[in-house]
Amino acid sequence: MMNFSVLVVDDEAMPRTVLQNHIPWKELSVTNVYLATDGEEAVEQARRFRPEIIISDIKMPRLNGLEMAAAVREFLPSCQLIFLSGYSDKEYLKKAIKLRAASYVEKPLNLEEITDTVREVTSQLRRQAKPTAQELFFHGEHDSESPLNEKVFHADEALLPQLDKLIRHNQKEGTLMVLQRLHEEVRRCEATSPEYLRQLYCRILILFLQACENRHIRTLTAQADHLLYTVSRQDTLTGLQNILLKTAQEYFTSQASPCHDIFTQVETYIENHYGDCSLTVQSIASNLGFTNTYLCAAYKKSCGRTINRRLTEVRLFHAKELLAATNYKLYEVANAVGYQDGKYFVKLFTRETGLSPREYQRRHTYEE
Protein backbone atom coordinates (compact mmCIF):
# COMPACT_ATOMS: atom_id res chain seq x y z
CA MET A 1 0.00 0.00 0.00
CA MET A 2 1.40 3.41 -0.95
CA ASN A 3 0.97 5.99 1.83
CA PHE A 4 2.03 9.62 1.99
CA SER A 5 3.14 12.25 4.49
CA VAL A 6 2.22 15.94 4.32
CA LEU A 7 3.92 19.01 5.76
CA VAL A 8 1.58 21.98 6.43
CA VAL A 9 3.36 25.34 6.67
CA ASP A 10 1.66 28.55 7.82
CA ASP A 11 2.61 31.28 10.28
CA GLU A 12 -1.04 31.54 11.41
CA ALA A 13 -2.29 28.91 13.87
CA MET A 14 -5.85 28.67 12.56
CA PRO A 15 -5.05 27.51 8.99
CA ARG A 16 -2.62 24.93 10.40
CA THR A 17 -5.24 23.59 12.81
CA VAL A 18 -8.02 23.55 10.23
CA LEU A 19 -5.93 21.68 7.67
CA GLN A 20 -4.60 19.22 10.23
CA ASN A 21 -8.02 18.35 11.68
CA HIS A 22 -10.56 18.83 8.89
CA ILE A 23 -9.08 17.22 5.79
CA PRO A 24 -9.95 13.47 5.39
CA TRP A 25 -6.29 12.45 5.39
CA LYS A 26 -6.88 8.73 5.87
CA GLU A 27 -9.16 8.65 2.85
CA LEU A 28 -6.34 10.29 0.87
CA SER A 29 -3.80 7.65 2.05
CA VAL A 30 -1.98 10.28 4.14
CA THR A 31 -0.69 8.69 7.34
CA ASN A 32 1.35 11.59 8.79
CA VAL A 33 0.68 15.33 8.89
CA TYR A 34 3.53 17.52 10.14
CA LEU A 35 3.31 21.24 10.99
CA ALA A 36 5.71 24.17 10.62
CA THR A 37 5.19 27.80 11.65
CA ASP A 38 7.45 29.44 9.07
CA GLY A 39 9.70 28.77 6.10
CA GLU A 40 12.88 28.06 8.04
CA GLU A 41 11.17 25.55 10.35
CA ALA A 42 9.58 23.98 7.26
CA VAL A 43 13.01 23.33 5.70
CA GLU A 44 14.15 21.64 8.92
CA GLN A 45 10.97 19.53 9.10
CA ALA A 46 11.29 18.57 5.45
CA ARG A 47 14.88 17.38 6.01
CA ARG A 48 13.76 15.34 9.00
CA PHE A 49 10.49 13.80 7.75
CA ARG A 50 10.95 13.95 3.96
CA PRO A 51 7.26 14.52 3.09
CA GLU A 52 5.87 13.73 -0.35
CA ILE A 53 3.60 16.81 -0.26
CA ILE A 54 4.01 20.30 1.20
CA ILE A 55 1.03 22.63 1.63
CA SER A 56 2.38 26.07 2.35
CA ASP A 57 1.35 29.67 2.73
CA ILE A 58 3.40 32.05 0.61
CA LYS A 59 3.59 35.19 2.81
CA MET A 60 5.55 34.21 5.95
CA PRO A 61 8.30 35.81 8.06
CA ARG A 62 12.01 34.85 7.92
CA LEU A 63 11.60 32.67 4.79
CA ASN A 64 8.55 32.95 2.60
CA GLY A 65 6.85 29.96 0.95
CA LEU A 66 8.56 30.34 -2.39
CA GLU A 67 12.03 30.65 -0.82
CA MET A 68 11.31 27.65 1.40
CA ALA A 69 10.17 25.62 -1.60
CA ALA A 70 13.32 26.46 -3.55
CA ALA A 71 15.45 25.28 -0.59
CA VAL A 72 13.46 22.05 -0.20
CA ARG A 73 13.74 21.33 -3.92
CA GLU A 74 17.52 21.00 -3.42
CA PHE A 75 17.14 17.78 -1.39
CA LEU A 76 13.54 16.69 -2.22
CA PRO A 77 13.26 17.31 -5.96
CA SER A 78 10.09 15.21 -6.38
CA CYS A 79 8.20 16.75 -3.45
CA GLN A 80 4.81 18.08 -4.56
CA LEU A 81 4.05 21.72 -3.64
CA ILE A 82 0.60 23.20 -3.01
CA PHE A 83 0.70 26.95 -2.29
CA LEU A 84 -1.90 28.89 -0.31
CA SER A 85 -2.14 32.65 -0.62
CA GLY A 86 -4.56 35.47 0.01
CA TYR A 87 -2.75 37.57 -2.56
CA SER A 88 -3.82 37.36 -6.19
CA ASP A 89 -0.36 38.43 -7.32
CA LYS A 90 0.75 37.28 -10.76
CA GLU A 91 4.40 37.41 -9.71
CA TYR A 92 3.76 34.84 -7.00
CA LEU A 93 1.94 32.66 -9.50
CA LYS A 94 4.81 32.89 -12.00
CA LYS A 95 7.36 31.89 -9.34
CA ALA A 96 5.13 29.04 -8.21
CA ILE A 97 4.98 27.75 -11.78
CA LYS A 98 8.75 28.03 -12.07
CA LEU A 99 9.08 25.85 -8.95
CA ARG A 100 6.80 23.24 -10.63
CA ALA A 101 4.09 23.68 -8.01
CA ALA A 102 1.31 21.10 -8.14
CA SER A 103 -1.33 23.72 -7.43
CA TYR A 104 -1.97 27.27 -6.24
CA VAL A 105 -5.04 27.74 -3.98
CA GLU A 106 -6.27 31.15 -2.89
CA LYS A 107 -7.38 31.94 0.65
CA PRO A 108 -9.78 31.90 2.43
CA LEU A 109 -9.43 28.13 2.68
CA ASN A 110 -11.90 25.97 0.81
CA LEU A 111 -11.52 22.50 2.39
CA GLU A 112 -13.25 20.73 -0.48
CA GLU A 113 -10.93 22.36 -3.02
CA ILE A 114 -7.84 21.47 -0.98
CA THR A 115 -9.08 17.88 -0.52
CA ASP A 116 -9.60 17.52 -4.27
CA THR A 117 -6.17 19.00 -4.92
CA VAL A 118 -4.44 16.58 -2.52
CA ARG A 119 -6.37 13.68 -4.08
CA GLU A 120 -5.13 14.67 -7.54
CA VAL A 121 -1.56 14.96 -6.27
CA THR A 122 -1.58 11.55 -4.54
CA SER A 123 -3.06 9.92 -7.66
CA GLN A 124 -0.29 11.46 -9.74
CA LEU A 125 2.36 10.26 -7.28
CA ARG A 126 0.98 6.72 -7.49
CA ARG A 127 1.09 6.75 -11.26
CA GLN A 128 4.66 8.00 -11.23
CA ALA A 129 5.89 5.74 -8.45
CA LYS A 130 7.50 2.42 -9.20
CA PRO A 131 5.12 -0.30 -7.96
CA THR A 132 6.30 -2.23 -4.93
CA ALA A 133 7.12 -5.91 -5.25
CA GLN A 134 3.96 -6.77 -3.33
CA GLU A 135 1.78 -4.59 -5.58
CA LEU A 136 3.24 -6.28 -8.64
CA PHE A 137 2.70 -9.69 -7.04
CA PHE A 138 -1.02 -9.10 -6.57
CA HIS A 139 -1.77 -6.84 -9.54
CA GLY A 140 0.76 -8.02 -12.10
CA GLU A 141 2.47 -5.72 -14.57
CA HIS A 142 -0.67 -3.58 -14.94
CA ASP A 143 -0.85 -2.63 -11.28
CA SER A 144 -3.99 -1.03 -9.93
CA GLU A 145 -4.02 2.63 -8.93
CA SER A 146 -5.94 1.73 -5.78
CA PRO A 147 -3.78 0.93 -2.73
CA LEU A 148 -3.44 -2.61 -1.41
CA ASN A 149 -5.85 -3.48 1.37
CA GLU A 150 -4.71 -4.71 4.79
CA LYS A 151 -6.29 -8.18 4.77
CA VAL A 152 -4.00 -11.16 5.41
CA PHE A 153 -4.79 -14.69 4.20
CA HIS A 154 -4.20 -17.73 6.41
CA ALA A 155 -4.83 -21.16 4.92
CA ASP A 156 -7.32 -23.30 6.77
CA GLU A 157 -5.73 -26.40 8.36
CA ALA A 158 -8.14 -28.58 6.42
CA LEU A 159 -7.07 -27.21 3.02
CA LEU A 160 -4.12 -29.50 2.30
CA PRO A 161 -5.75 -32.72 3.61
CA GLN A 162 -8.87 -31.90 1.58
CA LEU A 163 -6.86 -31.35 -1.61
CA ASP A 164 -4.76 -34.46 -0.99
CA LYS A 165 -7.88 -36.60 -0.72
CA LEU A 166 -9.45 -35.08 -3.85
CA ILE A 167 -6.25 -35.57 -5.88
CA ARG A 168 -5.69 -39.15 -4.73
CA HIS A 169 -9.30 -40.06 -5.52
CA ASN A 170 -9.04 -38.49 -8.96
CA GLN A 171 -11.75 -35.91 -8.24
CA LYS A 172 -10.96 -33.38 -10.97
CA GLU A 173 -13.95 -31.05 -10.61
CA GLY A 174 -13.68 -30.91 -6.83
CA THR A 175 -9.94 -30.22 -6.98
CA LEU A 176 -10.28 -27.40 -9.52
CA MET A 177 -13.12 -25.87 -7.52
CA VAL A 178 -11.00 -25.77 -4.35
CA LEU A 179 -8.06 -24.24 -6.25
CA GLN A 180 -10.30 -21.57 -7.78
CA ARG A 181 -11.83 -20.72 -4.40
CA LEU A 182 -8.35 -20.51 -2.89
CA HIS A 183 -7.24 -18.08 -5.60
CA GLU A 184 -10.29 -15.85 -5.07
CA GLU A 185 -9.77 -15.75 -1.29
CA VAL A 186 -6.06 -14.96 -1.59
CA ARG A 187 -6.67 -12.24 -4.18
CA ARG A 188 -8.89 -10.39 -1.69
CA CYS A 189 -6.16 -10.43 1.00
CA GLU A 190 -3.52 -8.12 -0.43
CA ALA A 191 -1.44 -7.71 2.73
CA THR A 192 -0.50 -11.41 2.60
CA SER A 193 3.21 -12.07 2.29
CA PRO A 194 4.10 -13.28 -1.24
CA GLU A 195 6.65 -15.64 0.32
CA TYR A 196 3.93 -17.26 2.44
CA LEU A 197 1.87 -17.84 -0.70
CA ARG A 198 4.83 -19.25 -2.65
CA GLN A 199 5.38 -21.76 0.17
CA LEU A 200 1.68 -22.66 0.27
CA TYR A 201 1.51 -23.21 -3.49
CA CYS A 202 4.70 -25.31 -3.32
CA ARG A 203 3.03 -27.55 -0.71
CA ILE A 204 -0.01 -27.97 -2.96
CA LEU A 205 2.22 -28.72 -5.94
CA ILE A 206 3.98 -31.41 -3.88
CA LEU A 207 0.60 -33.12 -3.35
CA PHE A 208 0.27 -33.48 -7.13
CA LEU A 209 3.88 -34.66 -7.51
CA GLN A 210 3.46 -37.28 -4.78
CA ALA A 211 0.31 -38.57 -6.48
CA CYS A 212 2.23 -38.67 -9.78
CA GLU A 213 5.04 -40.61 -8.13
CA ASN A 214 2.60 -43.14 -6.71
CA ARG A 215 0.89 -43.54 -10.09
CA HIS A 216 4.12 -43.44 -12.13
CA ILE A 217 3.07 -40.40 -14.17
CA ARG A 218 6.48 -39.71 -15.62
CA THR A 219 5.48 -36.63 -17.64
CA LEU A 220 5.15 -34.66 -14.38
CA THR A 221 7.62 -36.39 -12.06
CA ALA A 222 10.37 -35.66 -14.60
CA GLN A 223 9.55 -31.93 -14.21
CA ALA A 224 9.33 -31.96 -10.40
CA ASP A 225 12.48 -29.93 -9.62
CA HIS A 226 11.75 -27.40 -12.37
CA LEU A 227 8.14 -26.93 -11.25
CA LEU A 228 9.06 -26.43 -7.60
CA TYR A 229 11.81 -23.97 -8.51
CA THR A 230 9.45 -22.02 -10.79
CA VAL A 231 6.80 -21.74 -8.07
CA SER A 232 9.33 -20.67 -5.44
CA ARG A 233 10.53 -17.83 -7.72
CA GLN A 234 7.16 -16.75 -9.10
CA ASP A 235 6.61 -12.97 -9.14
CA THR A 236 2.82 -12.81 -9.38
CA LEU A 237 -0.20 -14.44 -7.81
CA THR A 238 -1.61 -15.08 -11.29
CA GLY A 239 1.61 -16.87 -12.20
CA LEU A 240 1.30 -19.16 -9.17
CA GLN A 241 -2.30 -19.99 -10.01
CA ASN A 242 -1.49 -20.69 -13.67
CA ILE A 243 1.30 -23.13 -12.79
CA LEU A 244 -0.93 -24.98 -10.35
CA LEU A 245 -3.86 -25.20 -12.78
CA LYS A 246 -1.59 -26.40 -15.60
CA THR A 247 -0.15 -29.10 -13.33
CA ALA A 248 -3.63 -30.16 -12.27
CA GLN A 249 -4.81 -30.39 -15.89
CA GLU A 250 -1.78 -32.50 -16.88
CA TYR A 251 -2.30 -34.77 -13.90
CA PHE A 252 -5.98 -35.42 -14.53
CA THR A 253 -5.46 -35.74 -18.30
CA SER A 254 -2.83 -38.43 -17.75
CA GLN A 255 -5.20 -40.21 -15.38
CA ALA A 256 -7.85 -40.35 -18.07
CA SER A 257 -5.52 -41.43 -20.87
CA PRO A 258 -5.64 -44.94 -22.38
CA CYS A 259 -1.95 -45.40 -21.53
CA HIS A 260 -2.61 -44.86 -17.85
CA ASP A 261 -5.45 -47.39 -17.94
CA ILE A 262 -3.09 -49.89 -19.57
CA PHE A 263 -0.48 -49.11 -16.90
CA THR A 264 -2.99 -49.94 -14.15
CA GLN A 265 -4.01 -53.18 -15.85
CA VAL A 266 -0.40 -54.32 -16.28
CA GLU A 267 0.50 -53.41 -12.68
CA THR A 268 -2.45 -55.36 -11.33
CA TYR A 269 -1.78 -58.38 -13.55
CA ILE A 270 1.92 -58.56 -12.58
CA GLU A 271 1.10 -58.25 -8.88
CA ASN A 272 -1.40 -61.10 -9.12
CA HIS A 273 0.77 -63.42 -11.27
CA TYR A 274 4.45 -62.68 -10.51
CA GLY A 275 4.84 -66.14 -8.94
CA ASP A 276 3.99 -67.84 -12.24
CA CYS A 277 7.27 -69.13 -13.73
CA SER A 278 5.73 -69.12 -17.22
CA LEU A 279 4.72 -65.44 -17.02
CA THR A 280 6.06 -63.42 -19.97
CA VAL A 281 5.30 -60.13 -21.64
CA GLN A 282 3.63 -62.08 -24.43
CA SER A 283 1.35 -63.92 -22.02
CA ILE A 284 0.45 -60.67 -20.22
CA ALA A 285 -0.46 -59.03 -23.54
CA SER A 286 -2.50 -62.03 -24.62
CA ASN A 287 -4.42 -62.25 -21.36
CA LEU A 288 -5.14 -58.50 -21.32
CA GLY A 289 -6.31 -58.55 -24.94
CA PHE A 290 -3.54 -56.45 -26.54
CA THR A 291 -0.85 -57.13 -29.07
CA ASN A 292 2.60 -57.48 -27.56
CA THR A 293 3.99 -54.46 -29.47
CA TYR A 294 1.15 -52.12 -28.55
CA LEU A 295 1.14 -53.11 -24.87
CA CYS A 296 4.91 -52.62 -24.50
CA ALA A 297 4.81 -49.19 -26.18
CA ALA A 298 1.78 -47.97 -24.19
CA TYR A 299 3.16 -49.16 -20.85
CA LYS A 300 6.57 -47.57 -21.43
CA LYS A 301 4.93 -44.31 -22.48
CA SER A 302 2.95 -44.24 -19.23
CA CYS A 303 5.87 -44.72 -16.83
CA GLY A 304 9.15 -44.77 -18.76
CA ARG A 305 9.95 -48.42 -17.97
CA THR A 306 9.57 -51.71 -19.80
CA ILE A 307 7.19 -54.43 -18.62
CA ASN A 308 10.09 -56.84 -18.19
CA ARG A 309 11.86 -54.33 -15.95
CA ARG A 310 8.75 -53.91 -13.83
CA LEU A 311 8.27 -57.67 -13.57
CA THR A 312 11.82 -58.04 -12.28
CA GLU A 313 11.28 -55.26 -9.71
CA VAL A 314 8.11 -56.87 -8.38
CA ARG A 315 9.66 -60.35 -8.18
CA LEU A 316 12.76 -59.13 -6.35
CA PHE A 317 10.66 -57.03 -3.97
CA HIS A 318 8.71 -60.12 -2.92
CA ALA A 319 11.92 -62.18 -2.81
CA LYS A 320 13.33 -59.74 -0.25
CA GLU A 321 10.16 -60.11 1.82
CA LEU A 322 10.48 -63.91 1.83
CA LEU A 323 14.22 -63.85 2.61
CA ALA A 324 13.66 -61.47 5.50
CA ALA A 325 10.66 -63.18 7.05
CA THR A 326 10.95 -66.93 6.34
CA ASN A 327 13.41 -69.81 6.48
CA TYR A 328 12.77 -70.84 2.90
CA LYS A 329 15.63 -72.33 0.98
CA LEU A 330 16.93 -70.30 -1.92
CA TYR A 331 15.34 -72.45 -4.61
CA GLU A 332 12.01 -72.23 -2.74
CA VAL A 333 12.22 -68.43 -2.71
CA ALA A 334 13.17 -68.42 -6.39
CA ASN A 335 10.21 -70.62 -7.33
CA ALA A 336 7.83 -68.57 -5.16
CA VAL A 337 8.63 -65.41 -7.09
CA GLY A 338 8.57 -66.97 -10.56
CA TYR A 339 12.14 -68.24 -11.21
CA GLN A 340 12.63 -71.93 -11.94
CA ASP A 341 16.40 -71.64 -12.22
CA GLY A 342 17.85 -71.08 -8.73
CA LYS A 343 21.32 -70.15 -10.05
CA TYR A 344 19.84 -67.52 -12.35
CA PHE A 345 17.84 -66.13 -9.42
CA VAL A 346 20.98 -65.82 -7.26
CA LYS A 347 22.89 -64.11 -10.08
CA LEU A 348 20.01 -61.71 -10.82
CA PHE A 349 19.40 -60.87 -7.15
CA THR A 350 23.10 -60.17 -6.55
CA ARG A 351 23.37 -57.97 -9.64
CA GLU A 352 20.29 -55.92 -8.81
CA THR A 353 20.79 -55.45 -5.04
CA GLY A 354 24.57 -55.68 -4.64
CA LEU A 355 24.12 -58.52 -2.13
CA SER A 356 23.70 -62.24 -2.54
CA PRO A 357 20.40 -63.65 -1.26
CA ARG A 358 22.24 -65.28 1.70
CA GLU A 359 24.06 -62.06 2.58
CA TYR A 360 20.80 -60.12 2.39
CA GLN A 361 19.17 -62.66 4.71
CA ARG A 362 22.07 -62.56 7.20
CA ARG A 363 22.12 -58.77 7.35
CA HIS A 364 18.41 -58.60 7.92
CA THR A 365 18.61 -61.19 10.72
CA TYR A 366 21.50 -59.24 12.31
CA GLU A 367 19.51 -55.99 12.25
CA GLU A 368 16.58 -57.69 13.94
Buried (B, 14 or more C-beta within 10 A) or exposed (E): BBEBBBBBBBBEEEBBEBBBEEBEBEEBBBEEBBBBBBBBBBBEBBEEEEBBBBBBBBBBEEBBBBBBBBBBBEEBEEBBBBBBBEEEEEEBBEBBEEBEBBBBBEBEBEEEEBBEBBBBBBEEBBEEEEBEEBBBBBBBEEBEEEBBEEEEBEBEEEBBEBBBEBBEEBBBEBBBEBBEEBBEBBBEBBEBEBEBBBEBBBBBBBBBBBBBEEBBBBBBBEBBEEBBEBBEEBBBBBBBBEBBBEBBEBBBEBBEBEBBEBBBBBBEBBEEBBEEEEBEBEBBBEEEEBEBEEBBBBBBBBBBBEBEEBBBBBBBEBBBEBBBEEEBEBBEBBBBBBBEEBEEBBEBBBEEBEBBBEBBBEEBEEEE
